[in-house]
Amino acid sequence: MTKLGNVGIGGKNPVRIMGILNTSPESFYKKSVNVTKTNIKNTIKQMENEGADFIDVGGMSTAPYLPTIVSEKVESKRILNAIKIIQNVSNLPISVDTCRAQVARDALENGVEIINDISGLKYDRKMQQVISEFTPYLILCAYHPKTVFGNTITATKKLLRESLKIAKNSDVSSEKIVLDPAIGFFRRTGQGPFFTKIKSDWIKRDLSIIKNLNSIKQNFPILVSISNKSFLGSILGKENPSDRLFGSIAAETISVINGADIIRTHNVKATKDAIMISSKLSKQHKGL
């Protein structure tokens, strides 16, 4: 059975919730940014009380349309500061959202068990060495450093298989791996390096992924991160991410019905309610 930390994922387990804690002021969703000790502490307690199963900590925004790269030193400092605060107020498993090896190493040396790499271990060549050394739980995102052509569903599955191969070569058990089909990270253009270029319509691509989650799973649990993303803004005509809550909940509900095992979200309370209802309506009847 797959686990992330001490939490069972997939199979007959309920759909899990990963609460997002951003420590990067440059993040696209300003309401999710927490930089002071008090804010981080209160946010963690709130997310835990609302039903989060994990906390995902990010120290650098990777939104494709923003020029948000910071130094590894800054990213590590932000993340380590948050980790210490979280460990003092909660026992929830901590995931660190990074694709840089030194940042991952710093986190793993400080008790983190889960690495969430949006490049699927492909961005930083040194990442494989760190993963081999610590064999953490992994969230692997579909990613390619160059342009991807053709059917985006087929391409997504292929890119995930490439990351699974890297993880296997790093001695990580398949029971410690969750896949992420990279909603929002397949784009025509972008200002950062953390996205996969496609020539086709990226909004249609993201919608197609949500419709076809079960075929993308490849016998692994799947995590979907949709919360407040720009494809929703484009469809709804809502430029401000804070106005996308209802769209997020609708997309998360459909994702659960279509096979999602973890929902990564800024909106834990609303997502918890949506998951309870959509799980009841899902053919899988996860944990209910």
N, C-alpha and C positions, 0 to 999 in steps of 0.2 A: 504493500500500500504506500502511495506517495505521501510524503509529509513535507511541510515547510516548518522548520523548527520542531516543536512538539505538537503541531496541529495537523490532523489528517485532512487530506485534500482528495477530491474526486470520489468515484465509486458511490457508496451509500452515504458519504458525509454530506452535511448541508453545504450549500454555497457559502463560501467564506467572504469576509469583507477586509480589504486592506485600506486602512486610512492613510491619507497622504499628509505628510508634514514637510512643507517646503521651508528651508532656511535660507533660500536665495531671494534677495529683494528684487532681482530682475525677473522673477517668475512671471509667466503670462497671467496667472490667476492671483491677483494681489491679496484677496481675502484668505488665501491659504498660506501666506507668508508669516512665519513666526521666528523672530530673532532674539527676543529677550527671554530670560530664564522663566519669568512669570507666565509669559504667553505660551511658551512651549509646554510648561508644566500643566497649565489649565487646559490647553488644547488636547494633550494626551489623556488627561483624566476624562474630559468630555467625550473623546472618541471611544475610549474604553467603556464608559457608561452607556454610550449609544449602541454598542455592539460590535466594535472593531475586533477582528481576530489577530491582526498584525498592524504594525506601524511601518510605513515606508518613508525613509528619510532621504531627502535630496538636498545637495549643497550647491548645485549648479543647474540652472534651467537648460533644458535641451529642446525647447520649442523650436521647430525648424525655421520659423519665420522671424526669429529674434537673434541678434548678435550678442550672445550671452556667455561666451566662454570666459571663465575665470581661471586663475592658476590652480594647480593641484593643491598647493599649500593652502590657499583660501578655501577650496572645496573641502579639504580634509578638516580644516579648523572648524568650519561651520558644522560639519557632520559629527565630529567627535564631541563638540560642545553639546549638541542635541542628544547624542547617545547617552552621555553621562546623566543628563537631566531625566531622560526617559527611564533609564535603569533605576533611578532613585524613586520614581513614582509609580512604576508599572512593571508587571512581569510579562507583558505582551512580547512576542517575538519581534525583533527588529530586522527589517530589510533595509539595505542601503542601495539607493538608486545611483549607480555610477558605472561608467565604462572605462575608468582609468585605474590601472593596476596599483599604483601607490595608495590611492584613496581606498581601494578595496582592502589592501593589506592593513592599512591603519585601522579600518573598521573591524576587520576580523581579529586583529590583535587586541581589540578592546571589547570582545565578547559578542560581536554581531555574528549571526549564523546564516544569514541569507544575503546573497548578492543579486540585485536586480540590474542586469546589464542590457541596456536598450540596443547595444550593438551585437548582442548574442556572442560575446567574447571575441569579436572581430576587430574592434577599433584599436585596442592597445595590445601590441604583440606580447608584452610582458604579463598580460592578464592570465594567460594559460598557466604560466609558472606559479602565480599566486594561487590559482584555483587548484592546481596539483598539490600544492603544499598544505592547503587548509581543507580541501574538499568540502566546501560549504554547500548549503542548499542553494539552488539556482533558479532564477527566472530568466529565461532566454527569449529575447525579442528578435523577430525577423528583421534582418538588416543586410544591406549590401553597400559597399563604399562607392560603387559606380552605378550607372543607369541599368535598370531592369526593364526588359521588353517582354511583350507577350501577355499571356493570361496571368493576372495578378494573384489569383488563388493558387495556381500551380507554382508560381514563383515564390509565394510566401511559404508554402510547404517545403520547397527545395531549400530555401534559406534557413528555415528552422532545422532541417535535417543536417545542414552543414554545421550549425551551432551544436547540435546534439553530438556530432562526431568529435568536435573539439572537447566537449565536456567528457565524453567517454575516454578520449585520449588523455584527459587530465585525471582519470580514475574516480570521477564522480558517478555514484550509483544512479541508475535511471529512476530510482524511487525518491530521489532528492531533486527532481527537475520538474518545473512547470513551464509551459510555453505561452508566449505573448505574441499575437499576430500583428502587433505594431499599428494600432489604430492611430491615425494622425501623423505617422512617420513615413508614409509613402507620398511624396510630393513632386510637383513639377519643378519647383524652385525653392530655394531656402538660403538662409544666411549663415547657418552653422553646418558642421560636418555630420551631424547625428541624424540623418534621414536618408532614405533610399529614393533615388530619382526614378520617376516613371514618366512616360510620355502621355499616358492615358489620363482620364478624369479621376483625380484623387478622391473626390467625394463619392463617386460611384464605387471606387475601390473599397473604401471603408464600409459602405453599406453592404457591398457584396460579401465582405469578410464576416460581418455580423450575421448575415443570412446563412453563411456556410461554416459556422464554427465547428460543427461536429466532424466535417470532412478535414478540417485543418488540424484537429487534435492529435492524430497519429498515435493513439493509445496513451497520450499524456494528458494530465489535467491542463486546462487552459485558463489563463488570466486575461481579463478584458479591462482595459483602461480607457474609458470614454469620457469621463466626467468633465463637463464644461468645454470640450474640445471644439476646434474651429470648424470641423465639418458640420457640427450641430448649428453653430453660429451662421454658417453659410446657408443652410437649409431654412433656418428660422428667421434669417434677416436680423440677427441680434449680434452686434459687434462686440458688446461688452460681455465677457465670460460670466459675469455675475447674473446675467439675465437668462442663462441656459439651463437652469435647474430642471425644469419640467422636461425639456428635451433630453437631458442626461438620464433622467429616471425612465423615460420611455425607452430609450436605447438600451439601458441596463436591463430592463424587464425583458425585452426581446432577446437580449444576449443570454440571459438565464434560461429562457424557454428553448433557445437554440444550443444549449450545452455548456455555457460558461461555468467554471468551478470556483473562480475567485473574481470578485469585482473590486477593482482599485478605484477609490473615489475620494473626492473632497467632501462629500455630503453623506457622512456615515448614517445619520439618523434617517434621512429620507430613503437612502439606498436600502437600509435594513428592512423597512416596510415594503419596499418594492420587491425585494428578494423573497420575503415571506409569501407574498401573494403570487409572484411569478413561479416560485417553486411548487406551489400547490397546483398551478395550471400546467406545469411542465410535465412531459411524458415521463421524465426521470424521477419525479416526486422525491427530490433529494432530501433525505433526512426528515421528511414530513409524512 
